[in-house]
Amino acid sequence: MMKSIYLILLIFYCSYVGATVRPVVMWHGMGDTCCFPFSLGSIKKLIQEHTNKTYVKSLEIGGNIVMDYQSGFFIHPNKQVEYVCQQLSEDKKLANGYNAIGFSQGGQFLRAVAQRCPNPPMKVLISLGGQHQGVFGLPKCPSLKTSTCEYIRKILYYAAYEEWTQKELVQATYWHDPLREDEYRSRSTFLVDINNELDCNERYAENLNKLEKFVMVKFLNDTIVQPKESQWFEFYTPGQDKEILPLKKSHVYKCLGLEQLDLDGKLDFLGVEGDHLQLSEQWFIDNIIPLLL
């Protein structure tokens, strides 16, 4: 009897180790690039170590690392998403589907890919600190000088919805001012669209519901994303910036198809102690790697 059990376990183990794990696509956040060895480069290595060396595509926007870094601040998300959709469609290794991990703003950008470009099919979307309802505040600004960060902050507070700001500054496209909701809805050039806040685009909802799983990770001690609840697709109640409106009471819950995802058991919310994108290697192994297998 014991020999039979050992044989079954051995067969299972060999099947697991030799199994082909879906390719993984990653999109970095603001102030990062596709391939820094201390950031996404190390994540790519970690994934490959724990998934039988599966194919990992860490997205590089533009033709070089400099442009990729600048894209996080100065290339409109619509252009970036269009570029990424083209890159994914041309990658034959992704033809049968892939799992996706978005870091910070890369989370909402990859969601836009899922909604706008269902081929090749995204299967699992993991958003690490993504700001799905936008931000209203920029207390810290990674990888930029303090003076530059302060300049960007002032622009966002006073001119986020000016035409030139929407065109030139990525963070303006998901700046969500709850005190100026009408202006936000009429002048935002990215977030309003992908959140279906003007018209209930049925195609966006249908494509999002093709996911097998949509996982949102919130950093519980986040000092960068305001409000941090945006990482779980929640935001301030319109007209003030203190009270958080629960997701199930929001317009996007039904209009974007999140309610159906929730009813189908495809919507997951994870919380991790730590500041923005500060998580341990072991937490990633324990909580994220199983989602990729």
Secondary structure by P-SEA (a helix, b strand, c coil): caaaaaaaaaaaaaaaaaccccbbbbbbcccccccccccaaaaaaaaaacccccccccccccccaaaaaaccccccaaaaaaaaaaaaaacccccccbbbbbccaaaaaaaaaaaccccccccbbbbccccccccccccccccccaaaaaaaaaaaacccccaaaaacccccccccccccaaaaaacccccccccccccccaaaaaaaacccbbbbbbccccccccccccccccccccccccccccccccccccccaaaaaaaaccbbbbbbccccccccaaaaaaccccccc
